[in-house]
Structure formats: C-alpha cells, structure tokens
C-alpha cells in the first residue's frame, strides 16, 4: 500500500518548470536601444512642448504653446495649411495607391498569368530606391526645360496637356503625392498578394462549385477575406503619410513650394525646430508641432485597433 500511495503522490505532483531568465537577457539589449532611441526622445518632446524660453530660461507654460499654434496668426496659418495638405496627401494615397495595390495583387494572383515573378519584382523595385534618387529622377522627368515628359506626351499627341506641374500651386501637391504613390504602391500590392495566396483552397473550390468564378469570386469571396490585410495597409498608410517628410523635402525643398502648396506637418516641423535660412529655430514650438503629429497618429491608430479591427476580425481564419 505504501508503494502504491507513493506512486500516486508522484503522479499528482506538479512539474516545476525552470524560469526562463535567458529570455529577459536576450530582450534587454533591444529594450535598452528602443528606450534610448524612441521612448526617451518621445517623453522629452512631450515635456518640451509644455515649456518655453523666457529671458534665456526654460519656463513652464502649460498648454500655451498649443494655444499659440492653433490661434496665433503668426503660427496658425502655416499650421492649418500644413495639416490640410497632409490630409490631402493621405487621401490621395488612400484613394489611389491602395486601390491600385489591391488591383495589381488580384491580377498577379490569377493562376494563368505568366511572368508573375517579373511583374512582382518590377512593381516592388521602386520601393527599394532611395527617396533622394526618386525625387531627383522625377524632377528631371517633369522639368519643362530638359525633362522627357514633354517629348513622351508629344509622341502620343498629348503635349498640349503638359504643364510645369511641380511649379504650380494648384498641382504641385497632387504631383508629389502621385510620385510617392508610384514609389510605394508595391507595399500594399505585396501585402494583399500574400493575403490572397493565404486563402485556403477549400474556400476557392467551394465557391467554384457554387458557380462563383472570375471577378465575381474576387468581389464576393476573396475581397472580404483580405479585409484584415487592407485594414493594416490603411493604418500603415495613415502613419506613414503623417510622418512624411523626405520626398517632399527632396522634390520641393524645405520651404515646400510653390507658396507653401506642398507644405505638410513634417516639413513645417523641420523649419520650425531647426530653422531655415533667416528663420531661427524654436525648439518649444517645434516640439509642440511634433506632439500634435504624435496625437493625430495615436488617435488614428487607436481608432483602428479598438473600432475597425474588431469589426473585421470575424473575416480572419
């Protein structure tokens, strides 16, 4: 009896698992680097937005910097202009880049299409190029003096439609946005393409048995199943556009001309924080603009995570 009781006790004794301290050891370097590069600068930016320099001394002013940014004529005109341009910049990407990416992914997923690897590589290749190279090349292409765009339009009989699009306030922002679309359309294409390939074959076969084929199959079966991927692409587009700076700076310079027509929050932040030409830098107001950008992005991401993602989660397998 004693042997049986001992064996039963050994069977019910819980197994003690060793603590995996090595996980913390491997995570610690990444945590230190991320804290030093991201967390601490973010905290310092938020703190700096609440202070201002008075008589060469940093003084706590609370939300007064935001009041000046939104209401003072010296700052509000440039800020609201940059915010409006940023919203237009984002809308063009959402309405042009992402639908084109979805359409290209749908075409590349066709089983009978040949040279898929070549098309996929060619479309994704501009994404790998430096924004400096892309901006410089498109400035050369669209130049009315030595660009190739007028000659190409002349070949097809549309030279009369050519105009210095980057030099006109009415078309400069749209032109820069379309250059950005050309460069980054490969990202939504690849994400949607991967999502389409991840759809189980059983679902496609069941749809074909019900007579749903071709584009009808894409709209009724495939598109609802890739909505989670489209949601991720949308929020990445939102974050990327409200952090945009490099391409506009390369194509139009820090002043984001002509007449501020391509000025977005990123270029405004650059001029205010670091100064430009005769304009002196203002760290407090620059931090205030950066804080507003952070809050806009935080609001957009929170809206997606807590509202949009919950609605589309039911489509996931």
Phi, psi and omega per residue, in radians:
X1 nan -0.677 -3.109
X2 -1.151 -0.667 3.099
X3 -1.143 -0.693 3.128
X4 -1.152 -0.721 3.135
X5 -1.145 -0.670 3.135
X6 -1.139 -0.737 3.129
X7 -1.134 -0.670 3.106
X8 -1.138 -0.676 3.124
X9 -1.143 -0.671 3.118
X10 -1.169 -0.570 -3.124
X11 -1.224 -0.612 -3.072
X12 -1.564 -0.163 3.126
X13 -1.146 2.271 -3.140
X14 -1.189 2.551 3.123
X15 -1.443 2.166 3.126
X16 -1.496 2.037 3.113
X17 -1.563 2.417 3.129
X18 -1.189 2.479 3.124
X19 -1.251 2.304 -3.056
X20 -1.573 1.290 3.138
X21 -1.203 -0.391 -3.100
X22 -1.139 -0.416 3.100
X23 -1.113 -0.768 3.112
X24 -1.123 -0.599 3.138
X25 -1.118 -0.718 3.140
X26 -1.307 -0.540 -3.136
X27 -1.372 -0.441 -3.034
X28 -1.046 -0.808 3.123
X29 -1.050 -0.738 3.121
X30 -1.138 -0.667 3.116
X31 -1.122 -0.729 3.136
X32 -1.117 -0.806 -3.123
X33 -1.123 -0.793 -3.132
X34 -1.104 -0.695 3.118
X35 -1.134 -0.747 -3.105
X36 -1.218 -0.606 -3.033
X37 -1.607 -0.532 -3.017
X38 -2.029 -0.955 -2.984
X39 -1.192 -0.908 -3.107
X40 -1.102 -0.781 3.051
X41 -1.056 -0.637 3.115
X42 -1.123 -0.789 3.123
X43 -1.096 -0.740 -3.140
X44 -1.152 -0.625 3.093
X45 -1.144 -0.785 3.108
X46 -1.091 -0.682 3.115
X47 -1.173 -0.748 -3.083
X48 -1.145 -0.503 3.139
X49 -1.195 -0.278 -3.142
X50 -1.687 0.060 -3.113
X51 -2.152 2.823 3.050
X52 -2.567 2.790 -3.108
X53 -1.664 2.095 3.106
X54 -2.232 2.053 -3.113
X55 0.981 0.785 3.105
X56 1.099 0.388 3.093
X57 -2.245 2.473 3.129
X58 -1.402 2.105 -3.064
X59 -2.111 2.373 3.091
X60 -1.250 2.151 -3.115
X61 -2.101 0.060 3.125
X62 1.154 -2.255 -3.114
X63 -1.633 0.255 -3.091
X64 -1.120 -0.598 3.100
X65 -1.078 -0.667 3.110
X66 -1.207 -0.639 3.089
X67 -1.098 -0.710 3.107
X68 -1.165 -0.744 -3.101
X69 -1.109 -0.682 -3.072
X70 -1.501 -0.475 -2.986
X71 -2.079 -0.430 -3.117
X72 -1.302 2.320 -3.091
X73 -1.079 -0.489 -3.129
X74 -1.193 -0.487 -3.069
X75 -1.984 -0.599 -2.974
X76 -1.151 -0.641 -3.117
X77 -1.049 -0.863 -3.132
X78 -1.167 -0.664 -3.113
X79 -1.164 -0.875 -3.100
X80 -1.175 -0.565 3.062
X81 -1.135 -0.761 3.131
X82 -1.155 -0.700 3.128
X83 -1.144 -0.742 3.105
X84 -1.088 -0.770 3.110
X85 -1.115 -0.638 3.122
X86 -1.146 -0.681 3.100
X87 -1.145 -0.703 3.086
X88 -1.138 -0.749 3.108
X89 -1.011 -0.771 3.115
X90 -1.177 -0.732 -3.120
X91 -1.099 -0.678 3.122
X92 -1.115 -0.719 3.122
X93 -1.149 -0.704 -3.124
X94 -1.198 -0.674 -3.050
X95 -1.555 -0.297 -3.106
X96 -2.034 -0.972 -3.044
X97 -1.114 -0.910 -3.041
X98 -1.196 -0.746 3.043
X99 -1.071 -0.683 3.093
X100 -1.124 -0.702 3.101
X101 -1.071 -0.719 3.099
X102 -1.137 -0.754 -3.132
X103 -1.125 -0.740 3.117
X104 -1.133 -0.701 3.110
X105 -1.114 -0.683 3.113
X106 -1.132 -0.693 3.115
X107 -1.175 -0.727 -3.122
X108 -1.206 -0.384 -3.139
X109 -1.482 -0.052 3.099
X110 -1.130 2.274 -3.051
X111 -1.160 -0.471 -3.073
X112 -1.626 0.004 -3.116
X113 -1.308 2.309 3.132
X114 -1.682 2.783 3.111
X115 1.028 0.671 -3.128
X116 -1.087 -0.743 -3.121
X117 -1.079 -0.671 3.128
X118 -1.155 -0.823 3.141
X119 -1.091 -0.752 -3.113
X120 -1.088 -0.746 3.131
X121 -1.177 -0.735 -3.110
X122 -1.124 -0.677 -3.123
X123 -1.295 -0.616 -3.091
X124 -1.440 -0.326 -3.047
X125 -1.006 -0.750 3.132
X126 -1.019 -0.454 3.112
X127 -1.095 -0.511 -3.106
X128 -1.439 -0.201 -3.109
X129 -1.358 2.649 3.075
X130 -1.188 2.504 3.120
X131 -1.123 -0.461 3.076
X132 -1.156 -0.772 3.128
X133 -1.120 -0.797 -3.128
X134 -1.083 -0.827 -3.137
X135 -1.081 -0.761 -3.126
X136 -1.156 -0.737 -3.134
X137 -1.097 -0.789 -3.104
X138 -1.243 -0.515 3.031
X139 -1.119 -0.672 3.091
X140 -1.199 -0.739 -3.104
X141 -1.109 -0.728 -3.040
X142 -1.592 0.021 -3.141
X143 -1.147 2.293 3.115
X144 -1.278 -0.217 -3.098
X145 -1.615 -0.932 -3.076
X146 -2.211 0.217 3.131
X147 -1.338 2.807 -3.139
X148 -1.609 -0.198 -3.112
X149 -1.062 -0.764 3.115
X150 -1.063 -0.682 -3.133
X151 -1.216 -0.676 3.116
X152 -1.133 -0.711 3.090
X153 -1.190 -0.546 3.112
X154 -1.165 -0.570 3.140
X155 -1.107 -0.655 -3.121
X156 -1.717 0.186 3.057
X157 1.351 0.428 -3.111
X158 -2.106 0.443 -3.101
X159 -1.127 -0.451 3.139
X160 -1.149 -0.350 3.134
X161 -1.465 -0.177 -3.115
X162 -1.280 2.503 3.098
X163 -2.652 2.781 3.062
X164 -1.264 1.342 -3.002
X165 -1.049 -0.621 3.135
X166 -1.320 -0.231 -3.111
X167 -1.776 -0.024 3.133
X168 -1.855 2.268 3.127
X169 -1.027 -0.503 -3.086
X170 -1.348 -0.371 -3.068
X171 -2.131 -0.133 -3.033
X172 -1.118 -0.808 -3.097
X173 -1.139 -0.734 3.119
X174 -1.101 -0.690 -3.133
X175 -1.141 -0.795 3.116
X176 -1.096 -0.714 3.124
X177 -1.104 -0.691 3.125
X178 -1.213 -0.565 3.020
X179 -1.093 -0.753 3.093
X180 -1.107 -0.684 3.086
X181 -1.059 -0.792 3.128
X182 -1.035 -0.675 -3.092
X183 -1.285 -0.692 -2.952
X184 -1.907 0.140 3.133
X185 -1.148 -0.349 3.125
X186 -1.173 -0.443 -3.113
X187 -1.203 -0.959 3.072
X188 -1.091 -0.556 3.102
X189 -1.052 -0.822 -3.094
X190 -1.194 -0.684 -3.136
X191 -1.174 -0.747 3.113
X192 -1.211 -0.655 3.118
X193 -1.078 -0.760 3.099
X194 -1.118 -0.679 3.119
X195 -1.154 -0.664 3.106
X196 -1.151 -0.693 3.108
X197 -1.199 -0.362 -3.102
X198 -1.491 -0.086 3.113
X199 -1.222 2.253 -3.118
X200 -1.034 2.485 3.123
X201 -1.111 -0.493 -3.139
X202 -1.078 -0.646 3.135
X203 -1.163 -0.758 3.139
X204 -1.130 -0.743 3.135
X205 -1.131 -0.676 3.105
X206 -1.136 -0.670 3.105
X207 -1.144 -0.712 3.119
X208 -1.152 -0.608 3.092
X209 -1.146 -0.507 3.106
X210 -1.509 0.056 3.107
X211 1.481 0.245 3.137
X212 -1.686 1.891 -3.111
X213 -2.389 3.013 3.066
X214 1.122 -2.502 -3.100
X215 -1.206 -0.461 3.059
X216 -1.086 -0.681 3.084
X217 -1.119 -0.676 3.138
X218 -1.129 -0.818 -3.071
X219 -1.229 -0.658 -3.016
X220 -1.610 -0.462 -3.044
X221 -2.009 -0.998 -3.000
X222 -1.256 -0.790 -3.075
X223 -1.060 -0.783 3.079
X224 -1.073 -0.533 -3.111
X225 -1.345 -0.364 3.119
X226 -1.771 0.190 3.092
X227 -1.016 -0.674 3.069
X228 -1.020 -0.690 3.099
X229 -1.173 -0.665 3.097
X230 -1.132 -0.652 3.081
X231 -1.102 -0.723 3.106
X232 -1.121 -0.740 3.118
X233 -1.085 -0.685 -3.123
X234 -1.126 -0.751 -3.120
X235 -1.277 -0.574 3.045
X236 -1.141 -0.674 3.078
X237 -1.111 -0.731 3.132
X238 -1.082 -0.862 -3.131
X239 -1.125 -0.761 -3.118
X240 -1.127 -0.686 -3.112
X241 -1.257 -0.611 3.123
X242 -1.463 -0.069 2.954
X243 -1.836 0.063 -3.026
X244 -1.139 2.528 3.095
X245 -2.805 -0.807 -2.890
X246 -1.074 -0.852 -3.075
X247 -1.182 -0.731 3.112
X248 -1.088 -0.734 3.132
X249 -1.115 -0.683 -3.132
X250 -1.205 -0.731 -3.050
X251 -1.433 -0.755 -3.010
X252 -1.986 -0.096 3.131
X253 1.473 3.111 -3.089
X254 -1.191 -0.499 3.118
X255 -1.332 -0.212 3.072
X256 0.908 0.896 -3.117
X257 -1.369 -3.087 -0.055
X258 -1.390 2.381 3.083
X259 1.018 0.659 3.098
X260 1.210 0.282 -3.067
X261 -1.260 -0.360 3.098
X262 -1.931 0.233 -3.127
X263 -1.245 2.191 3.078
X264 -2.125 3.115 -3.043
X265 -1.081 -0.603 -3.136
X266 -1.140 -0.780 3.131
X267 -1.252 -0.610 3.062
X268 -1.115 -0.751 3.088
X269 -1.043 -0.744 -3.136
X270 -1.056 -0.829 -3.103
X271 -1.168 -0.700 -3.081
X272 -1.267 -0.764 -3.043
X273 -1.304 -0.830 -3.049
X274 -1.668 -0.286 -3.063
X275 1.421 2.766 -3.141
X276 -2.729 2.273 -3.113
X277 0.949 -2.056 -3.104
X278 -1.512 -0.056 -3.135
X279 -1.526 2.167 3.119
X280 -1.403 2.597 3.126
X281 -1.276 2.542 3.104
X282 -2.228 1.797 -3.048
X283 -1.163 -0.644 -3.104
X284 -1.160 -0.817 3.128
X285 -1.251 -0.581 3.045
X286 -1.091 -0.748 3.082
X287 -1.136 -0.576 3.098
X288 -1.131 -0.767 3.091
X289 -1.106 -0.746 3.112
X290 -1.086 -0.655 3.107
X291 -1.147 -0.715 3.094
X292 -1.087 -0.737 3.087
X293 -1.059 -0.745 3.127
X294 -1.097 -0.742 -3.119
X295 -1.184 -0.652 3.093
X296 -1.105 -0.813 3.139
X297 -1.140 -0.719 3.119
X298 -1.077 -0.716 3.120
X299 -1.136 -0.737 3.127
X300 -1.133 -0.759 3.137
X301 -1.164 -0.714 3.126
X302 -1.114 -0.717 3.097
X303 -1.046 -0.714 3.141
X304 -1.193 -0.812 -3.035
X305 -1.191 -0.700 -2.995
X306 -1.715 -0.226 -3.126
X307 -2.126 -1.010 -3.048
X308 -1.196 -0.822 -3.057
X309 -1.104 -0.609 3.118
X310 -1.157 -0.532 -3.125
X311 -1.330 -0.536 -3.076
X312 -1.738 -0.034 -3.097
X313 -1.128 -0.473 -3.082
X314 -1.194 -0.253 3.111
X315 -1.463 -0.206 -3.086
X316 -1.399 2.608 3.098
X317 -1.520 nan nan
